[in-house]
């Protein structure tokens, strides 16, 4: 008799163990799903939740955000990190409003045409907002598949072709079930099949996990190198933006100079913010968030 599809126990587990996340609720708008997916890029759920709620309270539709200054989006982004995402989301709202009559498009190709929407985000929105059948692969999904299917303790270096094919092979044929399974697989990686101390005794697919069956062998292959933060230009950029977000209007150079003692690194970070469109240099020598 053929083995039960992996999706069956994972979906059953998800029904009883899923977190109560606002972007996963029935009837949530495609815009809300898109906002959540962009905010969740490289950012933990706990940090996203309050900003997500405030963002949608202020800008419940793409047209609402498109009508606001870009600087308001940067200010509202707060401490989520990678603030260029705020600008891209603002630009995305403008594109949705202008090109798609205010409705987030359904097709992956149309979603990919939006600013800040890459392969993962396009498939995630098409699947989670519109119930389409697409392999949606994030870090958590890659880890579950690496362990359960390939018998590796670590997913190793990403490969879009390999990763998408591996998840595609696990998806149920029915589109709605496939979309639900995509979410469930992510949750399994986030809550049970975690990176450092997987909770194998409560895993719904422990008996079928190739890595666990093999005795949980140590992984000795290549892994992505983690990015540092302390003392980097990213940290200085964040400190400069903190000053601008906290100010009611433009700020003078001396208000920015106090955030970091090294003038070379501070100047490089500020120049980078200007080049990225996150900061506007004014004719009088002051700086402001983009208009």
C-alpha positions as CSV (number, residue, x, y, z in Angstrom):
1,X,0.0,0.0,0.0
2,X,1.3,3.4,-0.9
3,X,2.6,5.6,1.9
4,X,0.3,8.4,3.1
5,X,1.2,11.7,1.6
6,X,3.4,13.9,3.9
7,X,0.7,16.6,3.6
8,X,-1.9,14.6,5.5
9,X,-0.2,14.5,9.0
10,X,1.2,18.0,8.5
11,X,-2.2,19.5,7.8
12,X,-3.8,17.6,10.7
13,X,-1.1,19.0,13.0
14,X,-1.6,22.5,11.7
15,X,-5.4,22.4,12.4
16,X,-4.7,22.0,16.1
17,X,-1.3,23.8,16.5
18,X,-1.4,26.8,14.2
19,X,-0.6,30.2,15.7
20,X,-3.3,32.8,15.6
21,X,-1.7,35.2,13.2
22,X,-3.8,38.0,11.7
23,X,-2.5,37.6,8.2
24,X,-3.7,34.0,8.2
25,X,-7.3,34.7,9.2
26,X,-10.1,33.8,6.8
27,X,-11.2,36.8,4.7
28,X,-8.0,38.8,5.2
29,X,-7.3,41.0,2.2
30,X,-4.6,40.3,-0.4
31,X,-3.1,43.7,0.5
32,X,-2.8,42.6,4.1
33,X,-1.1,39.4,3.1
34,X,1.3,41.3,0.9
35,X,2.1,43.8,3.7
36,X,2.8,40.9,6.1
37,X,5.0,39.0,3.6
38,X,7.2,42.1,3.0
39,X,7.4,42.8,6.7
40,X,8.3,39.2,7.6
41,X,11.3,39.2,5.3
42,X,14.3,38.6,7.6
43,X,12.2,39.8,10.6
44,X,10.7,37.7,13.4
45,X,6.9,37.5,13.8
46,X,6.9,39.0,17.3
47,X,8.5,42.2,15.9
48,X,6.2,42.4,12.9
49,X,2.9,42.0,14.7
50,X,2.5,45.5,16.3
51,X,3.9,47.3,13.2
52,X,1.6,45.3,10.9
53,X,-1.5,46.2,13.0
54,X,-0.6,49.9,13.1
55,X,0.3,49.9,9.4
56,X,-3.1,48.5,8.3
57,X,-5.0,50.6,10.7
58,X,-3.5,53.7,9.0
59,X,-3.3,52.4,5.4
60,X,-5.9,49.6,5.0
61,X,-5.7,49.7,1.2
62,X,-2.9,50.3,-1.3
63,X,-4.5,53.6,-2.3
64,X,-4.3,54.9,1.3
65,X,-0.6,54.2,1.4
66,X,0.0,55.5,-2.1
67,X,-1.6,58.9,-1.1
68,X,0.8,59.3,1.8
69,X,4.4,60.7,1.6
70,X,7.1,58.0,1.3
71,X,8.7,59.5,4.5
72,X,5.5,58.5,6.5
73,X,6.1,54.9,5.4
74,X,9.7,55.0,6.5
75,X,8.7,56.6,9.9
76,X,6.0,54.0,10.4
77,X,8.4,51.2,9.6
78,X,10.2,51.9,12.9
79,X,12.7,49.3,14.0
80,X,11.8,46.5,11.7
81,X,15.1,46.8,9.9
82,X,16.0,46.9,6.2
83,X,14.0,50.1,5.8
84,X,14.2,50.1,2.0
85,X,11.4,47.6,2.3
86,X,9.2,50.5,3.5
87,X,10.0,52.5,0.3
88,X,9.4,49.5,-1.9
89,X,6.1,48.8,-0.2
90,X,5.1,52.4,-0.7
91,X,6.1,52.2,-4.4
92,X,4.3,48.9,-4.6
93,X,1.1,50.6,-3.3
94,X,1.5,53.2,-6.1
95,X,1.8,50.5,-8.7
96,X,-1.2,48.5,-7.5
97,X,-3.3,51.7,-7.3
98,X,-2.2,53.0,-10.7
99,X,-1.8,49.8,-12.8
100,X,-4.2,47.4,-11.2
101,X,-7.0,49.7,-10.1
102,X,-6.2,49.3,-6.4
103,X,-6.5,45.5,-6.4
104,X,-3.4,43.4,-5.6
105,X,-2.9,41.2,-8.8
106,X,-3.4,37.5,-8.6
107,X,-0.9,36.1,-11.0
108,X,2.7,35.4,-10.1
109,X,3.9,37.2,-13.2
110,X,2.0,40.4,-12.3
111,X,3.1,40.2,-8.7
112,X,6.7,39.9,-9.8
113,X,6.3,43.2,-11.7
114,X,5.7,45.1,-8.4
115,X,8.5,46.9,-6.6
116,X,10.0,44.8,-3.8
117,X,8.2,41.6,-4.8
118,X,10.6,38.8,-5.5
119,X,10.1,35.1,-6.3
120,X,9.2,34.1,-2.8
121,X,6.8,37.0,-2.1
122,X,5.0,36.6,-5.4
123,X,4.3,32.9,-4.8
124,X,3.4,33.5,-1.1
125,X,0.8,36.1,-2.0
126,X,-0.6,34.1,-4.9
127,X,-0.9,31.0,-2.7
128,X,-1.9,32.5,0.7
129,X,-4.1,35.3,-0.6
130,X,-5.6,33.7,-3.7
131,X,-5.4,30.0,-2.9
132,X,-3.2,29.0,-5.8
133,X,-1.0,26.0,-6.0
134,X,2.7,27.2,-5.8
135,X,5.7,25.9,-4.0
136,X,6.4,28.6,-1.3
137,X,9.9,28.2,0.1
138,X,11.3,30.1,3.0
139,X,14.0,29.2,5.5
140,X,11.7,27.1,7.7
141,X,10.3,25.1,4.7
142,X,13.9,24.4,3.5
143,X,14.9,23.1,6.9
144,X,11.8,20.8,7.1
145,X,12.4,19.4,3.6
146,X,16.1,18.9,4.2
147,X,15.5,16.9,7.3
148,X,12.3,15.0,6.5
149,X,13.1,14.2,2.8
150,X,16.8,14.5,2.3
151,X,18.0,13.3,5.7
152,X,20.2,16.3,6.3
153,X,20.3,18.2,9.6
154,X,20.8,21.6,7.7
155,X,19.3,22.8,4.5
156,X,22.7,24.1,3.3
157,X,23.0,26.7,0.6
158,X,19.8,27.7,-1.1
159,X,19.0,26.6,-4.7
160,X,15.7,28.0,-6.1
161,X,15.5,25.2,-8.7
162,X,16.1,22.4,-6.3
163,X,14.1,23.9,-3.4
164,X,11.0,24.6,-5.5
165,X,11.1,21.2,-7.1
166,X,11.4,19.5,-3.7
167,X,8.3,21.4,-2.3
168,X,6.4,21.0,-5.5
169,X,6.7,17.2,-5.2
170,X,5.0,17.4,-1.7
171,X,2.1,19.6,-2.6
172,X,-1.4,18.1,-2.8
173,X,-3.0,18.3,-6.2
174,X,-5.9,20.4,-5.0
175,X,-5.0,24.1,-5.1
176,X,-6.7,25.0,-1.8
177,X,-5.1,22.1,0.0
178,X,-1.7,22.9,-1.5
179,X,-2.0,26.5,-0.3
180,X,-3.0,25.4,3.2
181,X,-0.1,22.9,3.2
182,X,2.4,25.6,2.3
183,X,1.4,27.5,5.4
184,X,1.4,24.4,7.5
185,X,4.9,23.5,6.4
186,X,6.2,26.9,7.4
187,X,4.6,26.6,10.8
188,X,6.1,23.2,11.3
189,X,9.5,24.7,10.7
190,X,8.9,27.7,12.9
191,X,7.4,25.8,15.9
192,X,8.7,22.3,15.8
193,X,11.5,21.6,13.3
194,X,13.5,24.6,14.6
195,X,17.2,25.1,13.7
196,X,19.1,24.4,17.0
197,X,16.9,22.2,19.1
198,X,14.2,20.5,17.0
199,X,11.2,19.2,19.0
200,X,11.2,15.8,17.4
201,X,9.1,14.1,20.1
202,X,6.1,16.2,19.2
203,X,6.7,16.3,15.4
204,X,3.8,14.9,13.4
205,X,6.1,13.4,10.8
206,X,8.9,12.1,13.2
207,X,8.3,8.5,12.1
208,X,8.9,9.4,8.5
209,X,11.7,11.9,9.0
210,X,14.7,10.7,7.0
211,X,17.1,12.6,9.3
212,X,15.6,11.3,12.5
213,X,15.5,7.7,11.2
214,X,19.1,8.0,10.3
215,X,20.0,8.9,13.8
216,X,20.2,12.7,13.4
217,X,23.6,12.8,11.8
218,X,25.6,16.0,12.1
219,X,25.7,18.2,9.0
220,X,29.1,18.9,7.5
221,X,28.2,20.6,4.2
222,X,28.3,24.3,3.3
223,X,26.0,26.8,5.1
224,X,25.2,30.4,4.5
225,X,27.3,32.8,6.5
226,X,25.3,34.9,9.0
227,X,25.5,38.7,8.6
228,X,26.9,40.7,11.4
229,X,25.3,43.9,12.7
230,X,27.2,45.5,15.6
231,X,29.6,48.1,14.3
232,X,28.5,47.8,10.7
233,X,27.2,50.4,8.3
234,X,23.8,48.8,8.8
235,X,23.9,49.8,12.5
236,X,25.0,53.3,11.7
237,X,22.3,53.7,9.1
238,X,19.7,52.6,11.7
239,X,20.9,55.1,14.2
240,X,20.7,57.9,11.7
241,X,17.2,56.9,10.7
242,X,16.2,56.8,14.4
243,X,17.1,60.5,14.7
244,X,15.1,61.4,11.6
245,X,12.1,59.3,12.5
246,X,11.9,60.9,16.0
247,X,12.2,64.4,14.7
248,X,9.0,66.4,13.8
249,X,10.8,67.9,10.8
250,X,14.2,68.2,9.1
251,X,17.3,67.8,11.3
252,X,20.6,69.6,11.2
253,X,23.9,67.8,10.5
254,X,25.1,68.1,14.1
255,X,22.0,66.1,15.3
256,X,23.2,63.3,13.1
257,X,26.9,63.6,13.9
258,X,26.3,62.5,17.5
259,X,25.1,59.0,16.6
260,X,28.5,57.6,15.7
261,X,32.1,58.7,16.6
262,X,33.8,57.7,13.3
263,X,33.0,60.5,10.7
264,X,34.1,58.3,7.8
265,X,31.7,55.5,8.5
266,X,29.0,58.0,9.6
267,X,29.3,59.9,6.3
268,X,29.3,56.7,4.3
269,X,26.2,55.5,6.0
270,X,24.4,58.8,5.4
271,X,25.4,58.9,1.8
272,X,24.0,55.4,1.4
273,X,20.7,56.4,2.9
274,X,20.5,59.3,0.5
275,X,21.4,57.1,-2.5
276,X,18.7,54.6,-1.4
277,X,16.1,57.4,-1.3
278,X,15.6,57.0,2.5
279,X,16.9,60.4,3.3
280,X,16.5,63.7,1.5
281,X,19.3,66.3,1.7
282,X,17.8,69.8,1.8
283,X,19.3,72.9,0.2
284,X,19.9,74.5,3.7
285,X,22.2,71.6,4.8
286,X,19.5,69.8,6.8
287,X,18.2,66.3,6.2
288,X,14.7,64.9,6.2
289,X,12.7,61.7,5.5
290,X,11.6,61.5,1.8
291,X,8.6,63.5,0.8
